[in-house]
């Protein structure tokens, strides 16, 4: 059974003991053996296991046999599907949130904390060093601060400088810019999250984000998370649906942003090669169905080939040595009898010729 799981070689020693090897490593050598151990790791957000040898710590999951087939199926076939699913989820999160973050709900915020966090709040927003799951672009967004007593709203534009010239915007500098808006306070927490709060009797909303910074940071999103492993709905909206950004500042009857959100599934997305999120989903399903059919056909062919080899082996392994020995002796006796008959006839012909 072991030889089916991994490729092995064996060598018989002079004392009758047997050494067993796999690849360049030993399993049993001169009375010493190695155990097989599981190593747990995380790949694309999924817990995976590999098989290691206890002494040499060699990974034998990819050496061959059934084990290699199972691991390749996990890493390449299922792993490839997980990659596609992550691409789908990450684009859904970011692109949908860019529309949602520019809209307004019927209620304003008194305080909000970003859903995403930066690993380095002093790094440029669109750099890998920032650790943000999504990248913002050069642009701006607006914050509308409303006095709830008077109903007066002040609109302030926050520039997001990411043109690569001079000093670009970081999470720290973004917080500083927002903190400069009258009746607003903003800071970055120790865990890298942007926090915005309004003074008493004030509330704020967002609009016209051309930079994607709000969605990149996770301010006013519908979806939270970065990919398929952690996608979820903003808990703030689940608790209060008035924060759902259905409008664009036209009052309670304004549903203009809801129309944009509804049409999102057919919107071409540059990072998906210009196709819509709906088309990409259909592509994933089609690829999965095709791969499944292909693998099923390969498995059926391999099983047929295996059965053929087993049948051939049975034809040889099913031969009885005793029965074949008896048959050989029978044929030998028959040959000897025939030889005596031929010899007797030859003698008779000789006698007749001599008469």
Backbone torsions as a table, in degrees:
resi	resn	phi	psi	omega
1	UNK	NA	-36.6	-179.7
2	UNK	-60.8	-37.3	-178.4
3	UNK	-67.6	-18.8	175.9
4	UNK	-80.8	-32.5	-178.3
5	UNK	-77.0	-44.4	179.8
6	UNK	-139.4	152.4	177.6
7	UNK	-71.8	129.0	-179.4
8	UNK	-129.3	156.8	171.9
9	UNK	-128.5	151.4	177.8
10	UNK	-133.3	156.9	-179.5
11	UNK	-141.1	126.8	179.5
12	UNK	-87.5	128.7	-179.6
13	UNK	-87.2	165.5	-177.6
14	UNK	-62.4	-26.8	179.9
15	UNK	-88.0	6.5	178.4
16	UNK	92.8	-11.5	177.8
17	UNK	-72.8	158.2	-177.6
18	UNK	-121.6	130.0	173.2
19	UNK	-96.3	140.0	-178.7
20	UNK	-122.3	133.3	-177.7
21	UNK	-127.4	153.9	168.4
22	UNK	-136.5	122.1	-174.4
23	UNK	61.4	-129.6	178.7
24	UNK	-99.2	9.7	-178.5
25	UNK	-112.1	157.4	177.8
26	UNK	-100.3	147.7	169.6
27	UNK	-101.3	-44.1	175.2
28	UNK	-133.5	127.2	-178.4
29	UNK	-147.2	115.8	176.3
30	UNK	51.6	43.2	177.7
31	UNK	84.9	-4.6	178.4
32	UNK	-102.4	136.6	-178.9
33	UNK	-127.4	156.1	174.9
34	UNK	-111.4	138.9	176.3
35	UNK	-86.8	157.1	173.9
36	UNK	-95.0	128.2	-177.9
37	UNK	-123.4	150.5	177.5
38	UNK	-95.2	132.7	174.1
39	UNK	-110.9	123.8	-178.1
40	UNK	-94.1	133.9	179.5
41	UNK	-144.0	175.6	177.1
42	UNK	-120.8	127.3	179.3
43	UNK	-128.0	115.7	-179.8
44	UNK	55.6	39.8	177.4
45	UNK	79.8	4.6	-178.7
46	UNK	-115.8	135.5	177.8
47	UNK	-72.9	126.5	-179.8
48	UNK	-127.0	162.0	-179.6
49	UNK	-128.5	140.8	172.8
50	UNK	-123.4	154.8	-178.3
51	UNK	-100.6	123.0	-179.2
52	UNK	-119.3	152.8	172.7
53	UNK	-83.3	137.1	-170.3
54	UNK	-65.0	-32.6	-176.0
55	UNK	-93.0	-52.5	-176.3
56	UNK	-84.0	-13.3	-179.2
57	UNK	61.3	23.9	178.2
58	UNK	-77.0	138.9	177.2
59	UNK	-85.8	115.0	-178.0
60	UNK	-104.3	14.3	-178.1
61	UNK	-69.2	-19.7	-174.4
62	UNK	-115.8	15.7	-175.5
63	UNK	-79.2	-28.0	179.9
64	UNK	146.9	-175.8	178.3
65	UNK	74.5	-167.3	-178.7
66	UNK	-61.3	-37.1	-178.2
67	UNK	-60.5	-44.0	178.7
68	UNK	-63.0	-41.3	179.2
69	UNK	-61.9	-41.8	179.1
70	UNK	-65.4	-44.0	-178.7
71	UNK	-66.7	-41.7	177.9
72	UNK	-64.6	-38.0	176.0
73	UNK	-62.1	-39.7	178.1
74	UNK	-67.1	-48.5	-172.6
75	UNK	-79.2	-39.5	-172.6
76	UNK	-96.1	-47.7	-176.9
77	UNK	-78.6	-61.1	178.3
78	UNK	-67.5	-37.9	178.4
79	UNK	-62.7	-38.0	177.5
80	UNK	-64.9	-38.3	177.5
81	UNK	-66.7	-39.4	177.6
82	UNK	-62.1	-39.9	177.7
83	UNK	-60.5	-44.4	179.0
84	UNK	-64.6	-40.3	179.4
85	UNK	-65.7	-38.4	176.9
86	UNK	-64.1	-41.8	178.0
87	UNK	-60.9	-43.7	178.8
88	UNK	-61.2	-49.7	-176.2
89	UNK	-65.9	-42.8	-178.0
90	UNK	-65.3	-39.4	177.5
91	UNK	-69.9	-37.0	175.9
92	UNK	-61.3	-46.4	-178.7
93	UNK	-61.1	-55.1	-172.3
94	UNK	-71.0	-48.9	-175.6
95	UNK	-68.2	-38.8	177.7
96	UNK	-67.8	-41.3	-179.2
97	UNK	-66.2	-29.7	177.7
98	UNK	-62.4	-37.4	177.2
99	UNK	-73.0	-44.8	-176.8
100	UNK	-64.7	-41.1	-176.6
101	UNK	-64.6	-24.9	179.9
102	UNK	-86.4	-4.5	-179.9
103	UNK	-99.8	178.8	-177.9
104	UNK	-130.5	141.9	170.9
105	UNK	-89.1	-178.2	178.7
106	UNK	-81.1	-11.1	176.9
107	UNK	-116.7	146.5	177.3
108	UNK	-94.4	164.7	-179.7
109	UNK	-90.6	140.2	169.3
110	UNK	-97.1	-30.7	178.2
111	UNK	-157.8	144.3	178.9
112	UNK	-150.1	144.2	177.3
113	UNK	-124.4	138.5	-176.5
114	UNK	-62.8	143.4	178.5
115	UNK	-75.3	-29.2	179.4
116	UNK	-101.3	157.8	178.6
117	UNK	-128.6	149.4	179.0
118	UNK	-95.5	139.9	175.1
119	UNK	-76.4	-30.7	178.2
120	UNK	-136.4	102.2	-176.4
121	UNK	-72.7	-10.5	178.8
122	UNK	-94.4	-2.7	179.2
123	UNK	-86.6	151.8	178.5
124	UNK	-55.9	140.4	-174.0
125	UNK	-56.2	-36.2	-176.0
126	UNK	-96.8	19.0	179.2
127	UNK	-100.8	156.2	177.2
128	UNK	-65.3	-29.7	-178.1
129	UNK	-62.7	-26.5	-179.1
130	UNK	-65.9	-29.7	179.8
131	UNK	79.3	4.3	177.7
132	UNK	-72.0	144.5	-176.9
133	UNK	-70.1	-22.5	-178.2
134	UNK	-131.7	157.1	-176.2
135	UNK	-107.8	132.2	175.6
136	UNK	-83.7	168.6	178.0
137	UNK	-122.2	170.3	176.0
138	UNK	-66.1	126.3	-178.8
139	UNK	173.1	-144.5	-178.9
140	UNK	-162.3	169.1	170.9
141	UNK	-146.7	165.2	-177.8
142	UNK	-114.4	144.7	172.1
143	UNK	-116.9	128.5	178.2
144	UNK	-106.2	115.7	-178.7
145	UNK	-105.1	121.9	-174.6
146	UNK	-116.3	133.5	171.7
147	UNK	-81.9	113.3	-174.1
148	UNK	-67.4	-21.6	179.3
149	UNK	-79.6	-44.3	-176.4
150	UNK	-95.8	-21.1	-177.1
151	UNK	79.9	2.9	-179.8
152	UNK	-76.8	133.0	-178.3
153	UNK	-117.4	130.0	173.5
154	UNK	-106.9	129.4	179.9
155	UNK	-106.9	125.3	-177.8
156	UNK	-122.8	134.0	178.1
157	UNK	-92.8	128.7	177.5
158	UNK	-106.6	116.2	-179.7
159	UNK	-81.7	138.6	175.9
160	UNK	-114.8	101.1	-174.7
161	UNK	-88.9	103.8	178.7
162	UNK	-134.5	41.7	-178.8
163	UNK	-89.6	-1.0	178.9
164	UNK	78.5	5.4	179.7
165	UNK	-111.8	126.4	179.7
166	UNK	71.3	-145.1	-178.0
167	UNK	-90.5	116.2	179.8
168	UNK	-89.8	164.3	-175.4
169	UNK	-71.6	133.3	173.2
170	UNK	-114.6	174.6	177.2
171	UNK	-66.6	-36.3	177.7
172	UNK	-63.9	-45.7	-178.7
173	UNK	-70.7	-30.3	176.2
174	UNK	-65.6	-42.5	177.0
175	UNK	-62.4	-38.3	179.1
176	UNK	-65.0	-40.5	179.2
177	UNK	-64.3	-43.2	-179.9
178	UNK	-68.6	-35.5	179.5
179	UNK	-64.7	-21.6	178.8
180	UNK	-80.4	-7.4	178.3
181	UNK	-78.4	134.1	-178.6
182	UNK	-57.7	133.9	176.6
183	UNK	70.5	15.5	174.9
184	UNK	-122.8	148.8	175.5
185	UNK	-129.6	136.4	-177.8
186	UNK	-143.6	144.7	178.7
187	UNK	-158.4	168.7	176.3
188	UNK	-110.8	126.7	-178.2
189	UNK	-74.2	171.0	-179.1
190	UNK	-65.3	-22.4	178.7
191	UNK	-96.4	13.9	172.2
192	UNK	83.7	23.9	179.3
193	UNK	-106.1	139.9	179.1
194	UNK	-84.2	129.3	179.7
195	UNK	-119.8	134.1	178.2
196	UNK	-129.2	133.2	177.6
197	UNK	-139.5	153.4	179.9
198	UNK	-105.8	153.9	174.9
199	UNK	-66.9	166.1	179.8
200	UNK	-56.5	138.7	178.8
201	UNK	72.1	16.5	176.2
202	UNK	-126.7	154.3	173.8
203	UNK	-141.8	164.6	-177.8
204	UNK	-141.7	155.4	176.2
205	UNK	-136.8	170.9	-179.6
206	UNK	-121.0	155.8	176.6
207	UNK	-161.5	163.8	170.9
208	UNK	49.8	51.2	177.4
209	UNK	-84.5	108.1	178.0
210	UNK	-96.3	-4.0	-175.5
211	UNK	-99.7	-20.0	-173.9
212	UNK	73.5	9.2	-176.8
213	UNK	-66.1	-39.0	-179.7
214	UNK	-62.6	-43.9	178.8
215	UNK	-69.0	-36.9	-179.4
216	UNK	-65.1	-39.6	-178.9
217	UNK	-81.9	-27.5	-178.4
218	UNK	94.8	39.6	175.8
219	UNK	-103.6	128.8	-179.7
220	UNK	57.0	46.1	179.1
221	UNK	-92.9	162.4	167.2
222	UNK	-92.8	-43.5	178.8
223	UNK	-100.4	144.2	170.9
224	UNK	-116.0	164.5	-179.0
225	UNK	105.0	-178.3	-177.4
226	UNK	-124.9	-25.9	-179.7
227	UNK	-156.8	-163.4	-174.8
228	UNK	-67.6	-18.7	-176.9
229	UNK	-77.0	-22.6	-175.6
230	UNK	-138.8	14.8	179.6
231	UNK	-63.7	137.8	-179.6
232	UNK	-157.3	175.8	177.0
233	UNK	-96.0	138.9	178.4
234	UNK	-52.6	120.2	-177.7
235	UNK	-61.5	-29.0	179.5
236	UNK	-63.7	-40.2	179.7
237	UNK	-74.4	-34.5	177.2
238	UNK	-63.8	-32.6	179.5
239	UNK	-80.4	-32.1	-177.6
240	UNK	-144.9	102.8	-176.5
241	UNK	-67.8	-9.3	177.5
242	UNK	-68.5	-15.7	176.9
243	UNK	-84.6	-4.7	176.2
244	UNK	-66.7	121.8	-172.1
245	UNK	-80.0	83.2	-178.6
246	UNK	-91.9	-19.4	-175.9
247	UNK	-120.1	-178.7	178.7
248	UNK	-131.5	35.4	176.0
249	UNK	99.8	10.3	-177.8
250	UNK	-96.0	14.2	179.1
251	UNK	96.0	-175.0	-174.9
252	UNK	-63.9	-26.4	-178.3
253	UNK	-88.2	-2.2	-177.5
254	UNK	-77.5	118.3	177.3
255	UNK	-120.4	22.7	-174.6
256	UNK	-64.3	-36.9	179.7
257	UNK	-74.7	-30.2	176.3
258	UNK	-63.7	-34.7	177.2
259	UNK	-64.2	-42.5	178.8
260	UNK	-65.2	-39.6	178.9
261	UNK	-65.6	-38.7	179.9
262	UNK	-66.9	-31.8	-178.7
263	UNK	-87.2	-0.9	-175.2
264	UNK	-59.1	-37.6	-174.2
265	UNK	-61.3	-22.6	-179.4
266	UNK	-103.4	2.4	-177.6
267	UNK	-77.9	128.3	177.1
268	UNK	-62.8	137.9	-179.3
269	UNK	-119.5	123.5	-174.8
270	UNK	-60.2	-42.5	-177.1
271	UNK	-69.2	-12.3	176.3
272	UNK	-101.9	16.5	179.2
273	UNK	80.9	21.0	177.1
274	UNK	88.5	3.9	177.0
275	UNK	-99.5	164.4	-177.9
276	UNK	-81.0	166.1	178.5
277	UNK	-65.2	-33.0	178.1
278	UNK	-67.4	-43.3	178.8
279	UNK	-65.2	-37.4	179.0
280	UNK	-66.1	-38.6	177.7
281	UNK	-62.3	-44.6	178.6
282	UNK	-63.5	-34.7	178.0
283	UNK	-65.2	-41.6	178.1
284	UNK	-61.0	-47.0	-178.4
285	UNK	-62.5	-42.7	179.6
286	UNK	-64.2	-43.2	178.9
287	UNK	-63.7	-38.9	179.6
288	UNK	-65.2	-43.6	179.5
289	UNK	-64.2	-42.2	179.9
290	UNK	-65.6	-44.2	179.7
291	UNK	-64.0	-39.6	179.7
292	UNK	-63.4	-44.5	178.9
293	UNK	-64.8	-40.5	-179.8
294	UNK	-64.7	-45.4	-180.0
295	UNK	-66.3	-35.5	178.1
296	UNK	-64.7	-40.9	178.4
297	UNK	-65.1	-42.2	178.2
298	UNK	-63.6	-41.0	180.0
299	UNK	-64.9	-40.4	178.7
300	UNK	-64.6	-43.1	178.1
301	UNK	-62.9	-42.3	179.3
302	UNK	-65.1	-38.1	179.1
303	UNK	-66.4	-40.0	177.8
304	UNK	-62.7	-43.6	178.8
305	UNK	-63.6	-40.9	179.2
306	UNK	-63.8	-43.7	179.0
307	UNK	-61.7	-38.6	178.9
308	UNK	-62.9	-43.8	178.6
309	UNK	-64.7	-39.7	178.8
310	UNK	-64.3	-39.3	178.4
311	UNK	-63.4	-41.8	178.2
312	UNK	-64.1	-39.2	178.9
313	UNK	-65.4	-39.8	180.0
314	UNK	-64.1	-32.8	179.4
315	UNK	-61.5	-34.8	179.7
316	UNK	-88.6	-44.1	-176.8
317	UNK	-70.2	-18.3	-179.3
318	UNK	-85.5	-1.4	-179.4
319	UNK	-74.4	131.6	177.5
320	UNK	-92.5	122.7	-180.0
321	UNK	-63.8	-41.0	-179.4
322	UNK	-62.1	-45.4	-179.8
323	UNK	-63.1	-42.0	-179.1
324	UNK	-67.8	-33.9	177.2
325	UNK	-64.7	-42.4	177.7
326	UNK	-61.7	-42.0	179.1
327	UNK	-62.4	-41.7	-180.0
328	UNK	-63.3	-43.2	178.3
329	UNK	-62.9	-38.8	178.2
330	UNK	-62.4	-45.8	178.7
331	UNK	-63.8	-35.8	179.5
332	UNK	-65.3	-44.7	178.4
333	UNK	-62.9	-40.5	179.2
334	UNK	-63.5	-39.8	179.0
335	UNK	-65.1	-42.3	179.8
336	UNK	-63.0	-40.3	178.6
337	UNK	-64.6	-43.0	179.2
338	UNK	-64.4	-37.2	179.5
339	UNK	-64.9	-40.8	178.0
340	UNK	-63.6	-40.2	179.1
341	UNK	-62.1	-45.5	179.3
342	UNK	-62.6	-39.4	179.9
343	UNK	-65.0	-41.6	179.8
344	UNK	-64.6	-44.7	178.7
345	UNK	-62.4	-38.2	179.2
346	UNK	-63.7	-40.8	178.9
347	UNK	-65.2	-40.2	178.9
348	UNK	-62.1	-44.8	178.4
349	UNK	-61.9	-37.0	179.5
350	UNK	-64.7	-44.5	179.3
351	UNK	-62.4	-44.4	-179.1
352	UNK	-62.0	-39.9	-179.2
353	UNK	-68.1	-27.5	-178.3
354	UNK	-85.5	-12.1	178.8
355	UNK	-72.0	NA	NA
